[in-house]
Amino acid sequence: MVAVGAIPPTSFVLVLVFSVIVIHGNCSCLHGVLVVVSCSVAVWLRRRRVR
């Protein structure tokens, strides 16, 4: 686990949106899609930060 202080605001917003959608629309398919999207966004942000 990463410390809360190390998480950038954008990731925190993504986690908030992710949890809200999962709570409201409890669908395993939607959950899987959200996991893939959030992971790809995190990777994209890391690549962008390295450059």
C-alpha positions in Angstrom: 0.0 0.0 0.0 1.1 3.5 -0.8 0.9 6.2 1.9 -2.0 8.5 1.6 0.3 11.6 1.5 2.1 10.1 -1.6 -1.1 9.9 -3.6 -1.6 12.8 -6.1 -5.0 14.7 -6.0 -5.9 13.2 -9.5 -5.6 9.7 -8.2 -7.6 10.5 -5.1 -10.4 11.9 -7.3 -10.2 8.7 -9.4 -10.6 6.6 -6.3 -13.5 8.6 -5.1 -15.3 8.4 -8.5 -14.5 4.7 -8.7 -15.9 3.9 -5.3 -19.1 6.0 -5.9 -19.7 4.2 -9.2 -19.1 0.8 -7.7 -21.5 1.6 -4.8 -24.3 2.9 -7.0 -23.9 0.6 -10.0 -22.8 -2.7 -8.4 -22.0 -4.5 -11.7 -19.0 -6.8 -12.0 -18.5 -6.0 -15.7 -18.5 -2.3 -14.9 -16.1 -2.9 -12.0 -13.6 -4.7 -14.3 -13.7 -2.0 -16.9 -13.1 0.7 -14.2 -10.1 -1.3 -12.8 -8.6 -1.4 -16.3 -9.2 2.3 -16.9 -7.8 3.4 -13.6 -4.7 1.2 -14.0 -4.1 2.6 -17.5 -4.5 6.1 -16.3 -2.1 5.5 -13.4 0.5 4.1 -15.8 0.0 7.0 -18.2 0.5 9.5 -15.3 3.7 7.7 -14.3 5.1 7.8 -17.8 4.2 11.5 -18.1 5.9 12.2 -14.8 9.1 10.5 -15.9 9.3 12.7 -19.0 
